[in-house]
């Protein structure tokens, strides 16, 4: 679920696109975001780097109705701040954003969150997650695919 924070960044940026009824618009934005957290018993620095590509669709009035966001070159790096050890994983994904008439947004996130190898094991989190964003909060509607405990993988590999 930690990766959801970066999904929220992508969704927030997806909402910033200019709206007009002209032909297809293609926009992109580079992300280089680092956060530090300590959920695994040691301090972890997590960096996400890559490019987001936006393709919105608009109705006749110029209101955006949906948007495709792709992150084909995203990479996540985790570094144990105590030892300096680190590892990286590709993290390509696609977001299908549907702007609902009631002001909510339905987001279908698909792709690879991470693939970590170490300790004789592969830790993979990938698949499809559907999320509803509304003024009252965020609700996970469905989730499918393998999901690894990130702390278990990090403890085994860089902990």
DSSP file (Angstrom, degrees, kcal/mol; ACC not computed):
  #  RESIDUE AA STRUCTURE BP1 BP2  ACC     N-H-->O    O-->H-N    N-H-->O    O-->H-N    TCO  KAPPA ALPHA  PHI   PSI    X-CA   Y-CA   Z-CA
    1    1 A X    >         0   0    0      0, 0.0     3,-1.5     0, 0.0     4,-0.4   0.000 360.0 360.0 360.0 -18.9    0.0    0.0    0.0
    2    2 A X  T >   +     0   0    0      1,-0.3     3,-1.7     2,-0.2     4,-0.4   0.875 360.0  61.4 -57.8 -36.4    3.0    2.3    0.4
    3    3 A X  T >> S+     0   0    0      1,-0.3     4,-1.6     2,-0.2     3,-1.0   0.726  84.5  78.4 -65.0 -19.5    3.1    2.7   -3.4
    4    4 A X  H <> S+     0   0    0     -3,-1.5     4,-2.8     1,-0.3    -1,-0.3   0.828  82.4  65.8 -57.8 -30.7   -0.3    4.2   -3.3
    5    5 A X  H <> S+     0   0    0     -3,-1.7     4,-1.3    -4,-0.4    -1,-0.3   0.892 103.8  44.7 -58.2 -38.4    1.3    7.4   -2.2
    6    6 A X  H <> S+     0   0    0     -3,-1.0     4,-2.1    -4,-0.4    -1,-0.2   0.817 109.1  56.0 -75.8 -30.4    3.0    7.7   -5.5
    7    7 A X  H  X S+     0   0    0     -4,-1.6     4,-2.7     2,-0.2    -2,-0.2   0.922 104.8  53.5 -62.8 -42.4   -0.3    6.8   -7.3
    8    8 A X  H  X S+     0   0    0     -4,-2.8     4,-2.7     1,-0.2    -2,-0.2   0.879 106.5  52.4 -60.0 -37.4   -1.9    9.7   -5.5
    9    9 A X  H  X S+     0   0    0     -4,-1.3     4,-2.5     2,-0.2    -1,-0.2   0.936 110.4  47.8 -62.2 -45.3    0.9   11.9   -6.9
   10   10 A X  H  X S+     0   0    0     -4,-2.1     4,-2.2     1,-0.2    -2,-0.2   0.904 112.7  48.6 -62.4 -41.0    0.1   10.7  -10.4
   11   11 A X  H  X S+     0   0    0     -4,-2.7     4,-1.4     2,-0.2    -1,-0.2   0.902 110.3  51.0 -66.5 -40.8   -3.6   11.2   -9.9
   12   12 A X  H  < S+     0   0    0     -4,-2.7     4,-0.4     1,-0.2     3,-0.3   0.921 112.7  45.8 -62.9 -43.2   -3.1   14.7   -8.6
   13   13 A X  H >< S+     0   0    0     -4,-2.5     3,-1.4     1,-0.2    -1,-0.2   0.865 106.9  59.5 -66.4 -34.9   -0.9   15.6  -11.6
   14   14 A X  H >< S+     0   0    0     -4,-2.2     3,-0.9     1,-0.3    -1,-0.2   0.824 101.8  54.7 -63.0 -29.7   -3.5   14.0  -13.8
   15   15 A X  T 3< S+     0   0    0     -4,-1.4    -1,-0.3    -3,-0.3    -2,-0.2   0.605  95.4  69.2 -77.1 -11.1   -6.0   16.4  -12.5
   16   16 A X  T <  S+     0   0    0     -3,-1.4    -1,-0.2    -4,-0.4    -2,-0.2   0.442  70.7 120.2 -89.5   0.6   -3.8   19.4  -13.5
   17   17 A X  S <  S-     0   0    0     -3,-0.9     2,-0.1    -4,-0.2    47,-0.1  -0.334  71.8-106.1 -68.4 145.7   -4.2   19.0  -17.2
   18   18 A X        -     0   0    0      1,-0.1     2,-0.6    -2,-0.0    -1,-0.1  -0.464  33.8-138.3 -68.7 140.8   -5.6   21.8  -19.2
   19   19 A X        +     0   0    0     -2,-0.1     2,-0.3    -3,-0.1    44,-0.1  -0.907  41.0 132.7-110.7 119.0   -9.2   21.2  -20.4
   20   20 A X        -     0   0    0     -2,-0.6    42,-0.1     2,-0.1    41,-0.1  -0.970  56.6-117.8-156.9 160.1  -10.3   22.1  -23.9
   21   21 A X  S    S+     0   0    0     -2,-0.3    41,-0.1    39,-0.1    37,-0.1   0.228  72.5 114.9 -89.3  14.6  -12.3   20.3  -26.6
   22   22 A X  S    S-     0   0    0      1,-0.1    36,-0.2    40,-0.1     3,-0.1   0.032  77.8 -60.5 -69.3-173.4   -9.5   20.3  -29.3
   23   23 A X  S    S-     0   0    0      1,-0.2    -1,-0.1    34,-0.1    -3,-0.1   0.136  86.3 -43.9 -60.2-176.9   -7.9   17.2  -30.6
   24   24 A X        -     0   0    0     -3,-0.1     2,-0.4     1,-0.1    -1,-0.2  -0.191  58.0-148.7 -55.6 140.0   -5.9   14.7  -28.4
   25   25 A X  E     -A   56   0A   0     31,-0.6    31,-0.6    -3,-0.1     2,-0.5  -0.918   8.7-165.2-110.9 135.7   -3.6   16.3  -26.0
   26   26 A X  E     +A   55   0A   0     -2,-0.4     2,-0.3    29,-0.2    29,-0.2  -0.989  15.9 167.7-122.1 124.1   -0.4   14.7  -24.9
   27   27 A X  E     -A   54   0A   0     27,-1.9    27,-3.4    -2,-0.5     2,-0.3  -0.908  11.3-167.8-129.4 158.8    1.4   16.0  -21.8
   28   28 A X  E     -A   53   0A   0     -2,-0.3     2,-0.3    25,-0.2    25,-0.2  -0.983   5.0-170.3-145.0 159.0    4.2   14.6  -19.7
   29   29 A X  E     -A   52   0A   0     23,-2.2    23,-3.3    -2,-0.3     2,-0.3  -0.988  20.7-129.3-148.9 138.8    5.8   15.4  -16.4
   30   30 A X  E     -A   51   0A   0     -2,-0.3     2,-0.4    21,-0.2    21,-0.2  -0.718  20.4-157.8 -90.6 139.8    9.0   14.1  -14.8
   31   31 A X  E     +A   50   0A   0     19,-3.5    19,-2.2    -2,-0.3     2,-0.2  -0.962  23.1 163.5-118.4 133.5    8.9   12.7  -11.2
   32   32 A X  E     +A   49   0A   0     -2,-0.4     2,-0.4    17,-0.2    17,-0.2  -0.718  22.5 164.1-144.9  90.0   11.8   12.5   -8.9
   33   33 A X  E     -A   48   0A   0     15,-2.5    15,-2.8    -2,-0.2     2,-0.4  -0.933  16.3-172.4-121.0 129.5   10.3   12.0   -5.4
   34   34 A X  E     +A   47   0A   0     -2,-0.4     2,-0.3    13,-0.2    13,-0.2  -0.980   6.4 174.5-123.9 132.6   12.1   10.8   -2.3
   35   35 A X  E     -A   46   0A   0     11,-2.5    11,-3.2    -2,-0.4     2,-0.4  -0.935  18.7-144.0-129.4 155.3   10.5   10.0    1.1
   36   36 A X  E     +A   45   0A   0     -2,-0.3     2,-0.3     9,-0.2     9,-0.2  -0.970  25.8 164.0-120.2 137.1   11.9    8.5    4.3
   37   37 A X  E     -A   44   0A   0      7,-2.5     7,-3.5    -2,-0.4     3,-0.1  -0.941  30.9-152.2-147.6 167.4   10.0    6.1    6.5
   38   38 A X    >   +     0   0    0     -2,-0.3     3,-0.6     5,-0.2     5,-0.1  -0.220  51.2 123.3-139.1  44.3   10.7    3.6    9.3
   39   39 A X  T 3  S+     0   0    0      1,-0.2     4,-0.1     2,-0.1    -1,-0.1   0.621  72.7  55.6 -82.3 -13.3    8.0    0.9    9.1
   40   40 A X  T 3  S-     0   0    0      2,-0.6    -1,-0.2    -3,-0.1     3,-0.1   0.293 121.5 -92.5-106.9   9.0   10.4   -2.0    8.8
   41   41 A X  S <  S+     0   0    0     -3,-0.6     2,-0.3     1,-0.2    -2,-0.1   0.426 106.7  61.3  93.9  -1.4   12.5   -1.5   11.9
   42   42 A X  S    S-     0   0    0     -5,-0.1    -2,-0.6    40,-0.0     2,-0.3  -0.978  96.2 -90.5-149.4 154.4   15.2    0.5   10.1
   43   43 A X        -     0   0    0     -2,-0.3    38,-2.6    -5,-0.1    39,-0.5  -0.507  42.9-165.2 -73.3 130.9   15.1    3.9    8.3
   44   44 A X  E     -AB  37  80A   0     -7,-3.5    -7,-2.5    -2,-0.3     2,-0.6  -0.954  13.1-155.4-118.3 132.2   14.3    3.5    4.6
   45   45 A X  E     -AB  36  79A   0     34,-2.6    34,-2.1    -2,-0.4     2,-0.5  -0.943  16.6-166.2-102.4 122.4   14.8    6.1    1.9
   46   46 A X  E     -AB  35  78A   0    -11,-3.2   -11,-2.5    -2,-0.6     2,-0.4  -0.945   4.9-173.4-115.3 122.8   12.5    5.4   -1.0
   47   47 A X  E     -AB  34  77A   0     30,-2.7    30,-2.6    -2,-0.5     2,-0.5  -0.961   6.8-167.1-119.9 131.1   13.0    7.2   -4.3
   48   48 A X  E     +AB  33  76A   0    -15,-2.8   -15,-2.5    -2,-0.4     2,-0.4  -0.975  12.8 177.0-116.5 126.0   10.7    7.1   -7.3
   49   49 A X  E     +AB  32  75A   0     26,-2.4    26,-2.2    -2,-0.5     2,-0.3  -0.985  23.8  88.7-131.0 138.5   12.0    8.4  -10.6
   50   50 A X  E     -A   31   0A   0    -19,-2.2   -19,-3.5    -2,-0.4     2,-0.4  -0.957  63.1 -76.6 163.7-175.7   10.4    8.4  -14.1
   51   51 A X  E     -A   30   0A   0     -2,-0.3     2,-0.5   -21,-0.2    22,-0.5  -0.923  27.6-149.9-115.1 136.3    8.1   10.2  -16.5
   52   52 A X  E     -A   29   0A   0    -23,-3.3   -23,-2.2    -2,-0.4     2,-0.5  -0.896  10.8-160.3-101.9 133.3    4.3   10.4  -16.5
   53   53 A X  E     -AC  28  70A   0     17,-2.5    17,-2.5    -2,-0.5     2,-0.4  -0.966   7.2-158.0-116.3 129.8    2.6   10.6  -19.8
   54   54 A X  E     +AC  27  69A   0    -27,-3.4   -27,-1.9    -2,-0.5     2,-0.4  -0.887  16.5 177.4-113.7 135.1   -1.0   12.0  -19.9
   55   55 A X  E     -AC  26  68A   0     13,-2.4    13,-2.4    -2,-0.4     2,-0.2  -0.870  17.5-172.3-133.0 100.3   -3.7   11.4  -22.6
   56   56 A X  E     -AC  25  67A   0    -31,-0.6   -31,-0.6    -2,-0.4     2,-0.4  -0.576  12.8-150.2 -93.2 157.2   -7.0   13.1  -21.7
   57   57 A X  E     - C   0  66A   0      9,-2.7     8,-2.5    -2,-0.2     9,-1.2  -0.965  14.8-163.7-121.1 142.9  -10.4   12.8  -23.4
   58   58 A X  E     - C   0  64A   0     -2,-0.4     6,-0.2     6,-0.3     2,-0.1  -0.898  13.8-128.2-126.0 152.8  -13.0   15.6  -23.3
   59   59 A X    >   -     0   0    0      4,-2.4     3,-1.9    -2,-0.3     6,-0.0  -0.279  47.4 -83.8 -86.1-177.1  -16.7   15.9  -24.1
   60   60 A X  T 3  S+     0   0    0      1,-0.3   -39,-0.1     2,-0.1    -1,-0.1   0.769 128.8  55.5 -60.8 -27.0  -18.2   18.5  -26.4
   61   61 A X  T 3  S-     0   0    0      2,-0.1    -1,-0.3   -41,-0.1     3,-0.1   0.515 120.1-106.3 -85.0  -3.8  -18.3   21.1  -23.6
   62   62 A X  S <  S+     0   0    0     -3,-1.9     2,-0.4     1,-0.3    -2,-0.1   0.527  73.6 140.5  92.1   5.8  -14.6   20.8  -23.0
   63   63 A X        -     0   0    0    -44,-0.1    -4,-2.4   -42,-0.1    -1,-0.3  -0.701  56.8-118.7 -84.6 129.0  -14.9   18.9  -19.7
   64   64 A X  E     +C   58   0A   0     -2,-0.4    -6,-0.3    -6,-0.2     3,-0.1  -0.479  32.8 177.5 -66.8 133.4  -12.4   16.1  -19.3
   65   65 A X  E     -     0   0A   0     -8,-2.5    34,-2.3     1,-0.4     2,-0.3   0.687  62.5  -5.3-108.4 -29.0  -14.2   12.8  -19.0
   66   66 A X  E     -CD  57  98A   0     -9,-1.2    -9,-2.7    32,-0.2    -1,-0.4  -0.978  57.4-158.3-159.6 166.5  -11.3   10.3  -18.7
   67   67 A X  E     -CD  56  97A   0     30,-2.5    30,-3.3    -2,-0.3     2,-0.5  -0.989  10.9-145.6-154.0 141.7   -7.6   10.2  -18.8
   68   68 A X  E     -CD  55  96A   0    -13,-2.4   -13,-2.4    -2,-0.3     2,-0.5  -0.943  17.5-171.7-107.3 128.5   -4.9    7.6  -19.5
   69   69 A X  E     -CD  54  95A   0     26,-2.8    26,-3.2    -2,-0.5     2,-0.4  -0.987   4.2-171.0-122.0 124.4   -1.6    8.1  -17.5
   70   70 A X  E     -CD  53  94A   0    -17,-2.5   -17,-2.5    -2,-0.5    24,-0.2  -0.916  17.3-177.1-117.7 145.0    1.4    5.9  -18.3
   71   71 A X  E >   + D   0  93A   0     22,-2.7    22,-1.1    -2,-0.4     3,-0.9  -0.639  18.6 159.4-134.3  73.4    4.6    5.5  -16.4
   72   72 A X  T 3  S+     0   0    0      1,-0.2    20,-0.2    20,-0.2    -1,-0.1   0.735  74.3  40.3 -74.3 -22.7    6.6    3.1  -18.6
   73   73 A X  T 3  S+     0   0    0    -22,-0.5    -1,-0.2    18,-0.1    19,-0.1   0.167  79.3 139.9-114.0  19.5   10.1    4.0  -17.3
   74   74 A X    <   -     0   0    0     -3,-0.9    17,-2.7   -23,-0.2     2,-0.3  -0.331  27.6-172.8 -65.6 144.8    9.4    4.4  -13.5
   75   75 A X  E     -BE  49  90A   0    -26,-2.2   -26,-2.4    15,-0.3     2,-0.4  -0.998  10.7-155.5-139.9 135.5   12.0    3.0  -11.1
   76   76 A X  E     -BE  48  89A   0     13,-2.8    13,-2.5    -2,-0.3     2,-0.4  -0.938   9.0-170.1-112.3 133.2   11.8    2.6   -7.3
   77   77 A X  E     -BE  47  88A   0    -30,-2.6   -30,-2.7    -2,-0.4     2,-0.4  -0.990   3.2-164.7-124.0 130.8   15.0    2.5   -5.2
   78   78 A X  E     -BE  46  87A   0      9,-2.6     9,-2.0    -2,-0.4     2,-0.4  -0.941   6.8-171.2-111.9 134.9   15.0    1.6   -1.5
   79   79 A X  E     -BE  45  86A   0    -34,-2.1   -34,-2.6    -2,-0.4     2,-0.7  -0.993  23.2-134.3-129.6 128.2   18.1    2.4    0.6
   80   80 A X  E  >  -B   44   0A   0      5,-3.0     4,-3.0    -2,-0.4   -36,-0.2  -0.711  16.5-156.9 -75.8 112.8   18.7    1.3    4.2
   81   81 A X  T  4 S+     0   0    0    -38,-2.6    -1,-0.2    -2,-0.7   -37,-0.1   0.706  88.4  55.2 -69.9 -19.3   19.9    4.5    5.8
   82   82 A X  T  4 S+     0   0    0    -39,-0.5    -1,-0.2     1,-0.1   -38,-0.1   0.879 125.1  18.7 -77.7 -39.1   21.7    2.6    8.6
   83   83 A X  T  4 S-     0   0    0     -3,-0.2    -2,-0.2    75,-0.2     3,-0.1   0.648  93.0-127.7-107.5 -19.6   23.8    0.4    6.3
   84   84 A X     <  +     0   0    0     -4,-3.0    -3,-0.1     1,-0.3     2,-0.1   0.350  60.5 141.5  84.2  -6.7   23.8    2.2    3.0
   85   85 A X        +     0   0    0     73,-0.2    -5,-3.0    -5,-0.2    -1,-0.3  -0.405  26.4 176.6 -68.9 145.3   22.6   -0.9    1.1
   86   86 A X  E     -E   79   0A   0     -7,-0.2     2,-0.3    -3,-0.1    -7,-0.2  -0.945  19.3-169.1-144.7 165.6   20.1   -0.4   -1.6
   87   87 A X  E     -E   78   0A   0     -9,-2.0    -9,-2.6    -2,-0.3     2,-0.3  -0.976  10.8-149.8-151.3 157.5   18.1   -2.1   -4.3
   88   88 A X  E     -E   77   0A   0     -2,-0.3     2,-0.3   -11,-0.2   -11,-0.2  -0.903   6.9-169.0-130.5 157.2   16.0   -1.0   -7.2
   89   89 A X  E     -E   76   0A   0    -13,-2.5   -13,-2.8    -2,-0.3     2,-0.1  -0.997  28.5-114.8-143.6 140.9   13.0   -2.3   -9.2
   90   90 A X  E     -E   75   0A   0     -2,-0.3   -15,-0.3   -15,-0.2    25,-0.2  -0.450  29.0-172.7 -63.9 149.8   11.3   -1.3  -12.4
   91   91 A X        +     0   0    0    -17,-2.7     2,-0.2    23,-0.1   -17,-0.2  -0.332  11.3 168.3-146.0  57.9    7.8    0.0  -11.6
   92   92 A X        +     0   0    0    -20,-0.2    20,-1.9   -18,-0.1     2,-0.3  -0.518  13.6 161.4 -75.3 140.7    6.0    0.6  -14.9
   93   93 A X  E     -DF  71 111A   0    -22,-1.1   -22,-2.7    18,-0.2     2,-0.4  -0.977  32.1-139.8-153.2 167.0    2.2    1.1  -14.6
   94   94 A X  E     -DF  70 110A   0     16,-2.9    16,-2.8    -2,-0.3     2,-0.5  -0.992  12.3-159.3-129.7 137.1   -0.9    2.5  -16.3
   95   95 A X  E     -DF  69 109A   0    -26,-3.2   -26,-2.8    -2,-0.4     2,-0.7  -0.980   1.9-162.9-118.3 125.7   -3.7    4.5  -14.7
   96   96 A X  E     -DF  68 108A   0     12,-2.4    12,-2.4    -2,-0.5     2,-0.5  -0.939  15.1-166.6-103.8 113.2   -7.1    4.7  -16.3
   97   97 A X  E     -DF  67 107A   0    -30,-3.3   -30,-2.5    -2,-0.7     2,-0.6  -0.897   7.4-167.4-107.8 124.0   -8.9    7.7  -14.7
   98   98 A X  E     -DF  66 106A   0      8,-2.9     8,-2.3    -2,-0.5     2,-0.8  -0.948  14.0-146.3-108.9 117.9  -12.6    8.1  -15.2
   99   99 A X  E     - F   0 105A   0    -34,-2.3     6,-0.2    -2,-0.6     2,-0.2  -0.760  22.4-146.8 -83.1 111.8  -14.0   11.5  -14.1
  100  100 A X    >   -     0   0    0      4,-2.3     3,-2.1    -2,-0.8   -34,-0.0  -0.502  17.8-120.1 -83.5 148.3  -17.5   10.7  -12.8
  101  101 A X  T 3  S+     0   0    0      1,-0.3    -1,-0.1    -2,-0.2     4,-0.0   0.753 111.1  62.0 -57.5 -25.3  -20.4   13.2  -13.2
  102  102 A X  T 3  S-     0   0    0      1,-0.1    -1,-0.3     2,-0.1     3,-0.1   0.383 123.0-101.0 -84.6   6.4  -20.8   13.4   -9.3
  103  103 A X  S <  S+     0   0    0     -3,-2.1    -2,-0.1     1,-0.4     2,-0.1   0.354  87.9 116.0  93.1  -6.7  -17.3   14.8   -8.9
  104  104 A X        -     0   0    0     30,-0.1    -4,-2.3    -5,-0.0     2,-0.4  -0.379  54.9-140.3 -84.5 171.8  -15.7   11.6   -7.9
  105  105 A X  E     -FG  99 133A   0     28,-2.2    28,-3.1    -6,-0.2     2,-0.5  -0.999   1.6-150.1-136.3 134.4  -13.0    9.8   -9.9
  106  106 A X  E     -FG  98 132A   0     -8,-2.3    -8,-2.9    -2,-0.4     2,-0.5  -0.918  17.1-165.5-104.2 125.0  -12.5    6.1  -10.4
  107  107 A X  E     -FG  97 131A   0     24,-3.2    24,-3.0    -2,-0.5     2,-0.6  -0.942  10.6-165.6-115.7 125.5   -8.9    5.1  -10.9
  108  108 A X  E     -FG  96 130A   0    -12,-2.4   -12,-2.4    -2,-0.5     2,-0.5  -0.945  12.5-167.5-109.6 111.0   -7.9    1.7  -12.3
  109  109 A X  E     +FG  95 129A   0     20,-3.3    20,-2.8    -2,-0.6     2,-0.4  -0.871  11.4 172.8-101.2 122.7   -4.2    1.2  -11.6
  110  110 A X  E     +FG  94 128A   0    -16,-2.8   -16,-2.9    -2,-0.5     2,-0.3  -0.977  27.7  56.5-131.6 145.5   -2.5   -1.7  -13.4
  111  111 A X  E    S-FG  93 127A   0     16,-2.1    16,-1.7    -2,-0.4     2,-0.6  -0.882  83.2 -34.2 139.7-167.1    1.1   -2.8  -13.7
  112  112 A X  E     + G   0 126A   0    -20,-1.9    14,-0.2    -2,-0.3     3,-0.1  -0.817  36.9 180.0 -94.2 122.1    4.2   -3.8  -11.8
  113  113 A X  E     -     0   0A   0     12,-2.5     2,-0.3    -2,-0.6    13,-0.2   0.897  69.2 -26.5 -83.7 -49.2    4.7   -2.1   -8.4
  114  114 A X  E     - G   0 125A   0     11,-1.8    11,-2.5   -39,-0.0     2,-0.4  -0.981  41.7-160.0-163.3 153.7    8.0   -3.9   -7.6
  115  115 A X  E     + G   0 124A   0     -2,-0.3     2,-0.4   -25,-0.2     9,-0.2  -0.921  23.9 176.9-137.1 110.4   10.0   -7.1   -8.2
  116  116 A X  E     - G   0 123A   0      7,-3.2     7,-3.9    -2,-0.4     2,-0.4  -0.946   9.5-165.2-119.7 131.8   12.7   -7.7   -5.6
  117  117 A X  E     + G   0 122A   0     -2,-0.4     2,-0.2     5,-0.2     5,-0.2  -0.940  30.8 113.0-117.4 142.4   14.9  -10.7   -5.4
  118  118 A X  E >   + G   0 121A   0      3,-2.4     3,-1.1    -2,-0.4    39,-0.1  -0.807  56.2  39.6 167.8 154.1   17.0  -11.8   -2.5
  119  119 A X  T 3  S-     0   0    0      1,-0.3     3,-0.1    -2,-0.2    38,-0.1   0.792 127.9 -60.3  63.1  28.2   17.4  -14.5    0.1
  120  120 A X  T 3  S+     0   0    0      1,-0.2     2,-0.3     0, 0.0    -1,-0.3   0.697 118.8  94.9  75.8  18.6   16.6  -17.2   -2.5
  121  121 A X  E <   -G  118   0A   0     -3,-1.1    -3,-2.4    32,-0.1     2,-0.5  -0.971  66.2-134.7-142.8 153.7   13.2  -15.7   -3.1
  122  122 A X  E     -G  117   0A   0     -2,-0.3     2,-0.6    -5,-0.2    -5,-0.2  -0.947  16.2-159.7-108.7 131.2   11.4  -13.3   -5.5
  123  123 A X  E     +G  116   0A   0     -7,-3.9    -7,-3.2    -2,-0.5     2,-0.4  -0.953  17.8 177.6-110.7 118.2    9.1  -10.7   -4.0
  124  124 A X  E     -G  115   0A   0     -2,-0.6     2,-0.4    -9,-0.2    -9,-0.2  -0.976  18.2-177.1-128.7 134.7    6.6   -9.4   -6.5
  125  125 A X  E     +G  114   0A   0    -11,-2.5   -12,-2.5    -2,-0.4   -11,-1.8  -0.987  34.8 121.8-126.1 120.7    3.7   -6.9   -6.2
  126  126 A X  E     +G  112   0A   0     20,-2.3     2,-0.4    -2,-0.4   -14,-0.2  -0.949  19.1  84.2-161.2 175.8    1.7   -6.3   -9.4
  127  127 A X  E    S-G  111   0A   0    -16,-1.7   -16,-2.1    -2,-0.3     2,-0.4  -0.958  73.4 -38.9 128.6-139.5   -1.8   -6.6  -10.8
  128  128 A X  E     -GH 110 144A   0     16,-2.4    16,-2.6    -2,-0.4     2,-0.4  -0.998  40.8-178.0-137.1 132.7   -4.8   -4.3  -10.9
  129  129 A X  E     -GH 109 143A   0    -20,-2.8   -20,-3.3    -2,-0.4     2,-0.5  -0.999  11.1-157.1-130.8 131.5   -6.3   -2.0   -8.2
  130  130 A X  E     -GH 108 142A   0     12,-2.6    11,-2.8    -2,-0.4    12,-1.4  -0.943  16.3-176.6-111.4 127.3   -9.4    0.0   -8.6
  131  131 A X  E     -GH 107 140A   0    -24,-3.0   -24,-3.2    -2,-0.5     2,-0.5  -0.945  18.6-147.1-126.7 141.1   -9.8    3.1   -6.3
  132  132 A X  E     -GH 106 139A   0      7,-3.0     7,-2.4    -2,-0.4     2,-0.5  -0.951  12.0-161.0-108.4 122.1  -12.6    5.6   -5.9
  133  133 A X  E     +GH 105 138A   0    -28,-3.1   -28,-2.2    -2,-0.5     2,-0.3  -0.900  24.1 156.0-100.9 126.0  -11.6    9.1   -5.0
  134  134 A X  E >   - H   0 137A   0      3,-2.6     3,-1.8    -2,-0.5   -30,-0.1  -0.908  58.7 -96.7-141.2 168.4  -14.3   11.3   -3.4
  135  135 A X  T 3  S+     0   0    0     -2,-0.3     3,-0.1     1,-0.3   -32,-0.0   0.785 123.7  54.9 -57.8 -25.7  -14.6   14.3   -1.2
  136  136 A X  T 3  S-     0   0    0      1,-0.2     2,-0.3     0, 0.0    -1,-0.3   0.544 121.8 -84.8 -87.4  -6.1  -15.1   11.9    1.8
  137  137 A X  E <   -H  134   0A   0     -3,-1.8    -3,-2.6     2,-0.0     2,-0.4  -0.944  53.2 -47.8 143.5-163.3  -11.9   10.0    1.1
  138  138 A X  E     -H  133   0A   0     -2,-0.3     2,-0.4    -5,-0.2    -5,-0.2  -0.949  42.3-171.3-117.7 131.4  -10.3    7.1   -0.8
  139  139 A X  E     -H  132   0A   0     -7,-2.4    -7,-3.0    -2,-0.4     2,-0.7  -0.985  20.1-139.0-127.5 124.8  -11.9    3.7   -1.1
  140  140 A X  E     -H  131   0A   0     -2,-0.4    -9,-0.3    -9,-0.2     3,-0.1  -0.732  20.9-177.3 -78.9 118.2  -10.2    0.6   -2.6
  141  141 A X  E     -     0   0A   0    -11,-2.8     2,-0.3    -2,-0.7   -10,-0.2   0.880  62.4 -11.3 -86.1 -42.6  -12.9   -1.0   -4.7
  142  142 A X  E     -H  130   0A   0    -12,-1.4   -12,-2.6     2,-0.0     2,-0.3  -0.991  54.1-168.5-155.9 158.0  -11.0   -4.1   -5.8
  143  143 A X  E     +H  129   0A   0     -2,-0.3     2,-0.3   -14,-0.2   -14,-0.2  -0.968   9.7 174.4-151.0 132.6   -7.5   -5.5   -6.0
  144  144 A X  E     +H  128   0A   0    -16,-2.6   -16,-2.4    -2,-0.3     2,-0.2  -0.998  37.0  53.3-141.5 142.9   -6.1   -8.5   -7.8
  145  145 A X  S    S-     0   0    0     -2,-0.3   -18,-0.2   -18,-0.2     2,-0.1  -0.452  88.5 -43.4 121.7 166.6   -2.7   -9.9   -8.3
  146  146 A X        -     0   0    0     -2,-0.2   -20,-2.3     1,-0.0     2,-0.4  -0.398  51.2-168.9 -67.9 140.9    0.3  -11.0   -6.2
  147  147 A X        -     0   0    0    -22,-0.2     2,-0.2    -2,-0.1   -22,-0.2  -0.944   3.3-159.7-137.3 113.9    1.1   -8.7   -3.3
  148  148 A X        -     0   0    0     -2,-0.4     2,-0.8   -34,-0.1     3,-0.1  -0.619  29.9-109.3 -90.4 147.5    4.3   -9.0   -1.3
  149  149 A X     >  -     0   0    0     -2,-0.2     4,-2.0     1,-0.2     5,-0.2  -0.702  29.6-154.0 -72.9 111.1    4.9   -7.7    2.1
  150  150 A X  H  > S+     0   0    0     -2,-0.8     4,-2.7     1,-0.2     5,-0.2   0.889  90.7  52.5 -59.3 -42.7    7.4   -4.9    1.3
  151  151 A X  H  > S+     0   0    0      1,-0.2     4,-3.1     2,-0.2     5,-0.3   0.919 107.7  51.8 -61.6 -42.6    9.0   -4.9    4.8
  152  152 A X  H  > S+     0   0    0      1,-0.2     4,-2.0     2,-0.2    -1,-0.2   0.926 112.5  46.1 -58.2 -44.4    9.6   -8.6    4.5
  153  153 A X  H  X S+     0   0    0     -4,-2.0     4,-1.7     2,-0.2     5,-0.2   0.914 114.9  46.2 -66.0 -42.7   11.3   -8.2    1.2
  154  154 A X  H  X>S+     0   0    0     -4,-2.7     4,-3.0     2,-0.2     5,-1.4   0.897 111.3  51.3 -69.0 -39.7   13.4   -5.2    2.3
  155  155 A X  H  <5S+     0   0    0     -4,-3.1     4,-0.5    -5,-0.2    -1,-0.2   0.916 113.1  47.0 -60.3 -42.7   14.5   -7.0    5.6
  156  156 A X  H  <5S+     0   0    0     -4,-2.0    -1,-0.2    -5,-0.3    -2,-0.2   0.822 124.6  29.8 -68.1 -32.3   15.5  -10.0    3.6
  157  157 A X  H  <5S+     0   0    0     -4,-1.7    -2,-0.2    -5,-0.1    -3,-0.2   0.857 140.9   3.2-102.5 -40.8   17.5   -8.0    1.0
  158  158 A X  T  <5       0   0    0     -4,-3.0   -73,-0.2    -5,-0.2    -3,-0.2   0.385 360.0 360.0-127.4   1.9   18.8   -4.8    2.5
  159  159 A X      <       0   0    0     -5,-1.4    -4,-0.1    -4,-0.5    -3,-0.1   0.439 360.0 360.0 -78.6 360.0   17.8   -5.1    6.2
